[in-house]
Amino acid sequence: MIPLLVSIIGCENKSLPHAAGKRDEVILISDNENIGDLLSKYIEKEEFLPSREKIYTLINYDYSKMQAYRLWRNLILIGYPGSPIDTFLSDRVKEEAKKGAVFHEKDLFVLGQTVIVIYGKHRDSLKQIIDEYGDTIYQILRSDEKERIKNLLYIDGYEKKKTEEMLKLYGASFDLPLGYKISVRERNIFSYIRHYPDRLITLYYEINGEMREPIKLRDSLWTIYFEGDSVLQSHTKIDTVDFLNMKAIRIKGVWQNYSKVMGGPFVSYMFKKNGVLYFIDAHLFSPQFKKWPYLDELEIILETFKTER
């Protein structure tokens, strides 16, 4: 089995500025233009949000462009013994990578950067490594980007008074980033919104409530409080996940509003804690912007859920 190593060469220089480049671009440096075709099926994934949206675009350059792109936000370097990548790897790393390896390092050349090195024992072994670790490489890129979004989201703190008020009134709360304002406030449901684009965080709870069909529950609530929004079931997935060390039902997909001709992505979690049924939700309306960064933002907020119980 090819080892997945979490160590790379060199020391990151914390005095350097922030990484350049777009969050939805991945720069690939290799000596073989066909490698980009092998990797693109893993990196250039599409999601239905509700229109098809490509998360990343993979751009392939040869090693003559290394200096020009070494400070880019998302950087993948590919090579093997005797290839140009050897110039950038220490002898220790090359020795560890003799059998083929994938390396991952954050902030290697500049702050806010993800660097992934794919190193084969020879040129023909690269396809095997990419096929085995292509999905892992994609998840590394997504995880690092989500961490960067979180750092930016809370760089100036959060709405502490609103969070404390939620906890006092409802026994549960989120760490709301600055700029979110109340949208719905009833006895057992509240929602906060931020505009441009519209992002909403909602919590509904029932003391002694029972787990039930989550789409029906969401549709019944959103019909009342969000002017008839409903779940587009053909583009929605339900699964069971671990959410903050609790077993939860997750719904992830697309909401729609036929009367307003609107729609967008959402994610919900339903779970019980200390006898209380919680249904928490994040949904987005963003016709003019790419949706995945804002959906990441909303999921980050959901992950700050806490209770006083």
C-alpha contacts under 8 A as a table, 3 or more apart, distances in Angstrom:
res1	aa1	res2	aa2	distance
2	I	99	K	7.14
2	I	100	G	6.20
2	I	101	A	6.01
2	I	129	I	7.33
3	P	100	G	7.53
3	P	101	A	5.65
3	P	102	V	7.23
4	L	101	A	5.97
4	L	102	V	5.28
4	L	103	F	6.60
5	L	101	A	6.77
5	L	102	V	6.04
5	L	103	F	5.12
5	L	104	H	7.09
6	V	103	F	5.48
6	V	104	H	5.29
6	V	105	E	6.72
7	S	103	F	6.05
7	S	104	H	6.44
7	S	105	E	6.45
8	I	89	L	7.80
8	I	93	V	6.68
8	I	103	F	6.15
8	I	104	H	6.86
8	I	105	E	6.30
9	I	88	F	7.75
9	I	89	L	5.84
9	I	90	S	5.78
9	I	93	V	6.77
10	G	90	S	7.72
10	G	108	L	7.53
11	C	108	L	6.72
12	E	107	D	6.07
12	E	108	L	4.51
12	E	109	F	5.54
12	E	110	V	6.80
13	N	16	L	5.80
13	N	108	L	7.37
13	N	109	F	6.48
13	N	110	V	6.50
14	K	17	P	7.97
14	K	110	V	7.08
14	K	111	L	6.71
16	L	109	F	7.84
16	L	110	V	5.49
16	L	111	L	6.76
17	P	110	V	6.28
17	P	111	L	6.34
18	H	110	V	5.98
18	H	111	L	4.73
18	H	112	G	5.75
18	H	113	Q	7.86
19	A	71	L	5.52
19	A	72	W	5.38
19	A	73	R	4.94
19	A	110	V	5.63
19	A	111	L	5.70
19	A	112	G	5.35
19	A	113	Q	5.66
20	A	71	L	6.09
20	A	72	W	4.73
20	A	73	R	5.54
21	G	25	E	7.15
21	G	72	W	5.31
21	G	73	R	5.56
21	G	74	N	7.88
22	K	25	E	5.45
22	K	73	R	6.99
23	R	73	R	6.83
23	R	74	N	7.49
23	R	145	E	7.47
24	D	55	I	6.09
24	D	56	Y	4.56
24	D	57	T	6.27
25	E	56	Y	5.36
25	E	57	T	4.91
25	E	58	L	6.09
25	E	59	I	7.21
25	E	74	N	6.87
26	V	56	Y	6.56
26	V	57	T	6.10
26	V	58	L	4.87
26	V	59	I	6.15
26	V	73	R	7.70
26	V	74	N	4.90
26	V	75	L	5.93
26	V	76	I	7.30
27	I	58	L	6.10
27	I	59	I	5.03
27	I	60	N	6.18
27	I	61	Y	7.46
27	I	69	Y	7.49
27	I	72	W	7.36
27	I	74	N	6.14
27	I	75	L	4.93
27	I	76	I	6.17
28	L	36	G	7.30
28	L	58	L	6.79
28	L	59	I	5.85
28	L	60	N	4.66
28	L	61	Y	6.11
28	L	75	L	6.06
28	L	76	I	4.76
28	L	77	L	6.01
28	L	78	I	7.61
29	I	60	N	6.01
29	I	61	Y	5.02
29	I	62	D	5.36
29	I	63	Y	5.84
29	I	65	K	7.59
29	I	66	M	6.82
29	I	75	L	7.66
29	I	76	I	6.21
29	I	77	L	4.95
29	I	78	I	6.30
30	S	33	E	7.14
30	S	35	I	7.48
30	S	60	N	7.30
30	S	61	Y	6.45
30	S	62	D	5.07
30	S	63	Y	6.06
30	S	77	L	6.22
30	S	78	I	5.06
30	S	79	G	6.48
31	D	61	Y	7.99
31	D	62	D	5.20
31	D	63	Y	6.43
31	D	78	I	7.81
31	D	79	G	7.46
31	D	83	S	7.55
31	D	84	P	7.55
32	N	35	I	5.68
32	N	36	G	7.86
32	N	62	D	7.37
33	E	36	G	5.83
33	E	37	D	7.61
33	E	60	N	6.80
33	E	61	Y	7.66
33	E	62	D	7.74
34	N	37	D	5.32
34	N	38	L	6.80
35	I	38	L	5.12
35	I	39	L	6.30
35	I	127	K	7.85
36	G	39	L	5.16
36	G	40	S	5.80
36	G	58	L	7.40
36	G	59	I	7.76
36	G	60	N	6.04
37	D	40	S	5.28
37	D	41	K	7.22
38	L	41	K	6.54
38	L	127	K	7.11
38	L	130	I	7.28
39	L	42	Y	5.62
39	L	43	I	6.30
39	L	130	I	6.55
39	L	134	G	6.75
40	S	43	I	4.95
40	S	44	E	5.26
40	S	58	L	6.33
41	K	44	E	5.77
41	K	45	K	6.81
42	Y	45	K	6.31
42	Y	134	G	5.42
42	Y	135	D	5.84
42	Y	138	Y	6.46
43	I	56	Y	6.33
43	I	57	T	7.48
43	I	58	L	6.90
43	I	134	G	7.55
43	I	135	D	7.86
43	I	137	I	7.84
43	I	138	Y	5.55
44	E	54	K	6.23
44	E	55	I	6.44
44	E	56	Y	5.16
44	E	57	T	5.74
44	E	58	L	6.68
45	K	54	K	5.81
45	K	55	I	6.09
45	K	56	Y	7.04
46	E	52	R	6.16
46	E	53	E	5.27
46	E	54	K	4.30
46	E	55	I	6.09
47	E	51	S	7.98
47	E	52	R	5.58
47	E	53	E	5.33
47	E	54	K	6.53
47	E	55	I	7.43
48	F	51	S	5.27
48	F	52	R	4.53
48	F	53	E	6.28
48	F	235	H	7.56
48	F	254	V	7.97
49	L	52	R	6.25
49	L	53	E	6.73
49	L	253	G	7.51
49	L	254	V	6.46
49	L	264	G	5.75
49	L	265	P	5.06
49	L	291	K	6.96
49	L	292	W	7.99
50	P	254	V	6.03
50	P	263	G	7.02
50	P	264	G	5.55
50	P	265	P	6.41
53	E	290	K	7.42
53	E	291	K	7.94
54	K	57	T	7.24
55	I	292	W	7.12
61	Y	64	S	7.84
61	Y	65	K	6.32
62	D	65	K	6.01
62	D	66	M	7.51
63	Y	66	M	5.09
63	Y	84	P	6.67
63	Y	85	I	7.84
64	S	67	Q	7.48
65	K	68	A	5.25
65	K	69	Y	6.32
66	M	69	Y	5.37
66	M	70	R	5.57
67	Q	70	R	5.37
68	A	71	L	7.68
69	Y	72	W	5.33
69	Y	75	L	7.92
70	R	75	L	7.34
70	R	109	F	6.95
71	L	109	F	6.09
71	L	110	V	5.87
71	L	113	Q	7.50
72	W	75	L	6.17
72	W	113	Q	6.77
73	R	112	G	6.42
73	R	113	Q	4.49
73	R	114	T	6.12
74	N	113	Q	6.05
74	N	114	T	5.02
74	N	115	V	6.28
74	N	141	L	7.35
75	L	113	Q	7.71
75	L	114	T	6.17
75	L	115	V	4.87
75	L	116	I	6.36
76	I	115	V	5.79
76	I	116	I	4.72
76	I	117	V	5.75
76	I	118	I	7.47
77	L	85	I	7.27
77	L	115	V	7.60
77	L	116	I	6.26
77	L	117	V	4.73
77	L	118	I	6.22
78	I	85	I	6.98
78	I	117	V	5.84
78	I	118	I	4.78
78	I	119	Y	5.91
79	G	83	S	5.69
79	G	84	P	7.08
79	G	85	I	5.45
79	G	86	D	7.70
79	G	117	V	7.98
79	G	118	I	6.49
79	G	119	Y	5.06
79	G	120	G	6.37
79	G	123	R	7.31
79	G	126	L	7.97
80	Y	83	S	5.51
80	Y	85	I	7.25
80	Y	86	D	7.61
80	Y	119	Y	5.22
80	Y	120	G	4.74
80	Y	121	K	5.70
80	Y	122	H	5.24
80	Y	123	R	5.98
81	P	86	D	6.70
81	P	94	K	7.76
81	P	98	K	8.00
81	P	120	G	7.55
81	P	121	K	6.55
81	P	122	H	6.44
82	G	85	I	7.96
82	G	86	D	6.52
83	S	86	D	6.07
84	P	87	T	5.94
85	I	88	F	5.54
85	I	89	L	6.71
86	D	89	L	5.19
86	D	90	S	7.74
86	D	94	K	7.66
89	L	93	V	6.31
89	L	94	K	6.49
90	S	93	V	5.36
90	S	94	K	6.32
91	D	94	K	5.08
91	D	95	E	6.08
92	R	95	E	5.15
92	R	96	E	6.29
93	V	96	E	5.04
93	V	97	A	6.04
94	K	97	A	5.01
94	K	98	K	6.21
95	E	98	K	5.46
96	E	99	K	7.64
97	A	100	G	5.00
97	A	101	A	5.20
97	A	119	Y	6.44
97	A	120	G	7.26
97	A	121	K	7.20
98	K	101	A	7.80
98	K	120	G	7.16
98	K	121	K	5.12
99	K	120	G	6.79
99	K	121	K	5.15
100	G	118	I	7.76
100	G	119	Y	5.44
100	G	120	G	4.17
100	G	121	K	5.02
100	G	125	S	7.52
100	G	126	L	7.95
100	G	129	I	7.16
101	A	118	I	6.11
101	A	119	Y	5.36
101	A	120	G	6.49
101	A	129	I	7.35
102	V	116	I	6.99
102	V	117	V	5.65
102	V	118	I	4.70
102	V	119	Y	6.36
102	V	129	I	7.81
102	V	133	Y	7.82
103	F	116	I	5.52
103	F	117	V	4.95
103	F	118	I	6.58
104	H	114	T	7.41
104	H	115	V	5.87
104	H	116	I	4.61
104	H	117	V	6.54
105	E	108	L	6.05
105	E	114	T	6.17
105	E	115	V	5.35
105	E	116	I	6.57
106	K	111	L	7.88
106	K	112	G	7.26
106	K	113	Q	5.58
106	K	114	T	4.76
106	K	115	V	6.23
106	K	144	D	7.89
107	D	110	V	5.11
107	D	111	L	4.56
107	D	112	G	5.60
107	D	113	Q	4.66
107	D	114	T	6.35
107	D	115	V	7.69
108	L	111	L	7.41
108	L	113	Q	6.84
108	L	114	T	7.51
108	L	115	V	6.82
109	F	113	Q	7.45
110	V	113	Q	6.07
112	G	148	R	6.94
114	T	141	L	6.98
114	T	144	D	6.88
116	I	137	I	7.68
118	I	126	L	7.55
118	I	129	I	7.56
118	I	130	I	7.88
119	Y	126	L	7.22
120	G	123	R	6.36
120	G	124	D	7.87
120	G	125	S	5.47
120	G	126	L	5.22
120	G	129	I	7.29
121	K	125	S	6.37
122	H	125	S	5.54
122	H	126	L	7.27
123	R	126	L	5.80
124	D	127	K	6.58
125	S	128	Q	5.42
125	S	129	I	6.61
126	L	129	I	5.17
126	L	130	I	6.16
127	K	130	I	5.13
127	K	131	D	6.04
128	Q	131	D	5.20
128	Q	132	E	6.12
129	I	132	E	5.15
129	I	133	Y	5.91
129	I	134	G	7.72
130	I	133	Y	5.22
130	I	134	G	4.92
131	D	134	G	5.50
132	E	135	D	7.80
133	Y	136	T	5.05
133	Y	137	I	6.10
134	G	137	I	5.16
134	G	138	Y	6.40
135	D	138	Y	5.08
135	D	139	Q	6.27
136	T	139	Q	5.03
136	T	140	I	6.18
137	I	140	I	5.09
137	I	141	L	6.42
138	Y	141	L	5.22
138	Y	142	R	6.31
139	Q	142	R	4.99
139	Q	143	S	5.91
140	I	143	S	5.15
140	I	144	D	6.10
141	L	144	D	5.37
141	L	145	E	6.16
142	R	145	E	5.15
142	R	146	K	6.12
143	S	146	K	5.15
143	S	147	E	6.32
144	D	147	E	5.10
144	D	148	R	6.36
145	E	148	R	5.03
145	E	149	I	6.21
146	K	149	I	5.00
146	K	150	K	6.18
146	K	296	D	6.35
146	K	297	E	7.75
146	K	300	I	7.89
147	E	150	K	5.05
147	E	151	N	6.26
148	R	151	N	5.15
148	R	152	L	6.28
149	I	152	L	5.19
149	I	153	L	5.92
149	I	293	P	7.70
149	I	296	D	7.62
149	I	297	E	6.64
150	K	153	L	4.94
150	K	154	Y	6.32
150	K	297	E	6.96
150	K	300	I	6.64
151	N	154	Y	5.60
151	N	155	I	5.79
152	L	155	I	5.03
153	L	156	D	7.80
153	L	177	P	6.45
153	L	297	E	7.42
154	Y	157	G	4.86
154	Y	158	Y	6.18
154	Y	177	P	6.11
154	Y	178	L	7.92
156	D	178	L	7.68
157	G	177	P	6.89
157	G	178	L	7.19
158	Y	175	D	6.20
158	Y	176	L	5.52
158	Y	177	P	4.36
158	Y	178	L	5.23
159	E	162	K	5.46
159	E	163	T	6.20
159	E	175	D	6.90
159	E	176	L	5.34
159	E	177	P	5.84
159	E	178	L	5.52
159	E	180	Y	7.94
160	K	163	T	5.07
160	K	164	E	6.13
160	K	175	D	7.29
160	K	176	L	7.62
161	K	164	E	5.10
161	K	165	E	6.07
162	K	165	E	4.97
162	K	166	M	6.17
162	K	176	L	7.51
163	T	166	M	5.18
163	T	167	L	6.31
163	T	173	S	5.74
163	T	174	F	6.12
163	T	175	D	5.94
163	T	176	L	6.58
164	E	167	L	5.10
164	E	168	K	6.20
164	E	173	S	7.53
165	E	168	K	5.10
165	E	169	L	6.10
166	M	169	L	5.26
166	M	170	Y	5.60
166	M	171	G	6.92
166	M	172	A	6.25
166	M	173	S	5.25
167	L	170	Y	5.47
167	L	171	G	4.47
167	L	172	A	4.62
167	L	173	S	5.13
167	L	307	T	6.92
167	L	308	E	6.85
168	K	171	G	5.66
168	K	172	A	7.76
170	Y	173	S	7.55
170	Y	188	N	7.03
171	G	307	T	5.56
171	G	308	E	5.43
171	G	309	R	7.01
172	A	305	F	7.17
172	A	306	K	5.59
172	A	307	T	4.10
172	A	308	E	6.32
173	S	305	F	5.73
173	S	306	K	5.57
173	S	307	T	6.44
174	F	301	I	6.48
174	F	302	L	6.71
174	F	304	T	5.28
174	F	305	F	4.68
174	F	306	K	6.48
175	D	301	I	6.47
175	D	304	T	5.77
175	D	305	F	7.33
176	L	180	Y	6.60
176	L	301	I	6.77
177	P	180	Y	6.51
177	P	301	I	7.91
179	G	194	R	6.11
180	Y	192	Y	5.88
180	Y	193	I	5.19
180	Y	194	R	4.68
181	K	192	Y	5.22
181	K	193	I	5.31
181	K	194	R	6.40
182	I	185	R	7.22
182	I	190	F	7.72
182	I	191	S	6.11
182	I	192	Y	4.42
182	I	193	I	6.27
183	S	190	F	7.44
183	S	191	S	5.28
183	S	192	Y	5.07
183	S	193	I	5.90
184	V	189	I	7.22
184	V	190	F	4.96
184	V	191	S	4.79
184	V	192	Y	6.95
184	V	225	Y	7.31
185	R	189	I	6.09
185	R	190	F	4.44
185	R	191	S	6.65
186	E	189	I	5.25
186	E	190	F	6.17
188	N	204	Y	5.74
188	N	205	Y	5.68
188	N	206	E	7.04
189	I	202	T	7.30
189	I	203	L	5.61
189	I	204	Y	4.33
189	I	205	Y	6.68
190	F	202	T	5.76
190	F	203	L	5.59
190	F	204	Y	6.75
191	S	200	L	6.62
191	S	201	I	5.46
191	S	202	T	4.13
191	S	203	L	6.43
192	Y	200	L	5.58
192	Y	201	I	5.30
192	Y	202	T	6.53
193	I	198	D	6.73
193	I	199	R	5.52
193	I	200	L	4.44
193	I	201	I	6.56
194	R	197	P	7.33
194	R	198	D	5.62
194	R	199	R	5.24
194	R	200	L	6.64
195	H	198	D	4.22
195	H	199	R	6.39
196	Y	286	S	7.76
197	P	284	L	7.56
197	P	285	F	6.33
197	P	286	S	5.14
197	P	289	F	7.68
198	D	284	L	5.79
198	D	285	F	5.22
198	D	286	S	6.52
199	R	282	A	7.36
199	R	283	H	6.10
199	R	284	L	4.73
199	R	285	F	6.70
199	R	294	Y	7.60
199	R	298	L	7.28
200	L	282	A	5.57
200	L	283	H	5.43
200	L	284	L	6.42
200	L	298	L	7.77
201	I	280	I	7.62
201	I	281	D	5.89
201	I	282	A	4.67
201	I	283	H	6.93
201	I	298	L	7.15
201	I	301	I	7.93
201	I	302	L	7.56
202	T	280	I	5.65
202	T	281	D	5.10
202	T	282	A	6.34
203	L	278	Y	7.16
203	L	279	F	5.90
203	L	280	I	4.47
203	L	281	D	6.48
204	Y	278	Y	5.94
204	Y	279	F	5.13
204	Y	280	I	6.30
205	Y	209	G	7.81
205	Y	276	V	6.76
205	Y	277	L	5.41
205	Y	278	Y	4.50
205	Y	279	F	6.13
206	E	209	G	4.79
206	E	276	V	5.74
206	E	277	L	5.09
206	E	278	Y	6.73
207	I	275	G	6.48
207	I	276	V	4.50
207	I	277	L	6.32
208	N	275	G	5.25
208	N	276	V	5.30
208	N	277	L	6.72
209	G	275	G	7.38
209	G	276	V	6.04
209	G	277	L	4.97
210	E	272	K	8.00
210	E	277	L	6.39
211	M	270	M	7.58
211	M	271	F	7.20
211	M	272	K	7.51
211	M	277	L	6.97
212	R	217	L	7.59
213	E	216	K	5.75
213	E	217	L	6.49
214	P	217	L	5.03
214	P	218	R	6.11
214	P	249	I	7.84
214	P	251	I	7.55
214	P	270	M	7.09
215	I	218	R	5.08
215	I	219	D	6.04
215	I	231	V	6.84
215	I	251	I	7.71
216	K	219	D	5.14
216	K	220	S	6.08
217	L	220	S	5.25
217	L	221	L	6.35
218	R	221	L	5.26
218	R	222	W	5.97
218	R	230	S	7.62
218	R	231	V	7.89
219	D	222	W	5.15
219	D	223	T	5.88
219	D	228	G	7.91
219	D	229	D	6.92
219	D	230	S	5.08
219	D	231	V	6.65
220	S	223	T	5.36
220	S	224	I	6.78
221	L	224	I	5.39
221	L	225	Y	6.15
221	L	226	F	7.81
222	W	225	Y	5.11
222	W	226	F	4.76
222	W	227	E	6.81
222	W	228	G	5.96
222	W	229	D	5.45
222	W	230	S	6.76
223	T	226	F	5.87
223	T	227	E	5.54
223	T	228	G	3.85
223	T	229	D	5.77
223	T	230	S	7.14
224	I	227	E	6.22
224	I	228	G	6.71
225	Y	228	G	7.79
226	F	229	D	5.95
228	G	257	N	6.23
228	G	259	S	7.98
229	D	255	W	6.49
229	D	256	Q	5.57
229	D	257	N	4.67
229	D	258	Y	7.88
230	S	255	W	5.50
230	S	256	Q	5.48
230	S	257	N	6.39
231	V	236	T	7.49
231	V	253	G	7.73
231	V	254	V	6.12
231	V	255	W	4.45
231	V	256	Q	6.21
232	L	235	H	5.82
232	L	236	T	6.43
232	L	253	G	7.44
232	L	254	V	5.52
232	L	255	W	5.53
232	L	256	Q	6.31
233	Q	236	T	4.95
233	Q	237	K	7.77
233	Q	253	G	7.80
233	Q	254	V	7.70
235	H	253	G	5.66
235	H	254	V	6.09
236	T	251	I	6.87
236	T	252	K	5.60
236	T	253	G	3.89
236	T	254	V	6.06
237	K	251	I	5.74
237	K	252	K	5.40
237	K	253	G	6.11
238	I	249	I	6.98
238	I	250	R	5.64
238	I	251	I	4.57
238	I	252	K	6.59
239	D	249	I	5.82
239	D	250	R	5.39
239	D	251	I	6.75
240	T	247	K	6.98
240	T	248	A	5.68
240	T	249	I	4.56
240	T	250	R	5.93
241	V	247	K	5.99
241	V	248	A	5.47
241	V	249	I	6.31
241	V	250	R	6.59
242	D	245	N	5.68
242	D	246	M	5.46
242	D	247	K	4.94
242	D	248	A	6.09
243	F	246	M	5.09
243	F	247	K	6.22
243	F	248	A	6.03
243	F	303	E	7.88
244	L	303	E	7.13
246	M	271	F	7.43
247	K	271	F	6.66
248	A	269	Y	6.12
248	A	270	M	5.54
248	A	271	F	4.70
248	A	272	K	7.86
249	I	269	Y	5.57
249	I	270	M	5.17
249	I	271	F	6.52
250	R	267	V	7.17
250	R	268	S	5.62
250	R	269	Y	4.56
250	R	270	M	6.58
251	I	267	V	5.64
251	I	268	S	5.08
251	I	269	Y	6.47
252	K	265	P	7.71
252	K	266	F	5.93
252	K	267	V	4.41
252	K	268	S	6.47
253	G	265	P	5.64
253	G	266	F	5.64
253	G	267	V	6.55
254	V	263	G	6.95
254	V	264	G	5.47
254	V	265	P	4.42
254	V	266	F	5.82
255	W	263	G	5.35
255	W	264	G	5.54
255	W	265	P	6.12
255	W	266	F	6.57
255	W	283	H	7.95
256	Q	261	V	7.50
256	Q	262	M	5.73
256	Q	263	G	4.07
256	Q	264	G	6.69
257	N	260	K	5.57
257	N	261	V	5.67
257	N	262	M	5.12
257	N	263	G	6.03
258	Y	261	V	4.92
258	Y	262	M	6.80
262	M	285	F	7.71
263	G	285	F	6.48
264	G	283	H	7.22
264	G	284	L	5.70
264	G	285	F	5.24
264	G	286	S	7.09
265	P	283	H	5.97
265	P	284	L	5.80
265	P	285	F	7.50
265	P	291	K	7.89
265	P	295	L	7.47
266	F	281	D	7.22
266	F	282	A	5.56
266	F	283	H	4.13
266	F	284	L	6.34
266	F	295	L	7.57
267	V	281	D	5.79
267	V	282	A	5.49
267	V	283	H	6.57
267	V	299	E	7.60
268	S	279	F	7.00
268	S	280	I	5.57
268	S	281	D	4.17
268	S	282	A	6.40
269	Y	278	Y	7.91
269	Y	279	F	5.75
269	Y	280	I	5.39
269	Y	281	D	6.49
270	M	277	L	7.28
270	M	278	Y	5.64
270	M	279	F	4.46
270	M	280	I	6.57
271	F	277	L	5.91
271	F	278	Y	5.49
271	F	279	F	6.76
272	K	275	G	6.23
272	K	276	V	5.39
272	K	277	L	4.46
272	K	278	Y	5.98
273	K	276	V	5.30
273	K	277	L	6.66
273	K	278	Y	7.57
274	N	309	R	7.01
280	I	302	L	7.42
281	D	302	L	7.55
282	A	295	L	7.92
282	A	298	L	5.82
282	A	299	E	7.00
282	A	302	L	7.32
283	H	295	L	7.62
283	H	298	L	7.62
284	L	291	K	7.81
284	L	294	Y	7.57
284	L	295	L	6.93
286	S	289	F	5.64
286	S	290	K	7.31
286	S	291	K	6.24
287	P	290	K	7.97
290	K	293	P	7.05
290	K	294	Y	7.93
291	K	294	Y	5.51
291	K	295	L	6.15
292	W	295	L	4.97
292	W	296	D	6.09
293	P	296	D	5.06
293	P	297	E	6.33
294	Y	297	E	4.86
294	Y	298	L	6.33
295	L	298	L	5.09
295	L	299	E	6.24
296	D	299	E	5.13
296	D	300	I	6.17
297	E	300	I	5.16
297	E	301	I	6.49
298	L	301	I	5.13
298	L	302	L	6.33
299	E	302	L	5.00
299	E	303	E	6.27
300	I	303	E	5.15
300	I	304	T	6.93
301	I	304	T	5.37
301	I	305	F	7.40
302	L	305	F	5.59
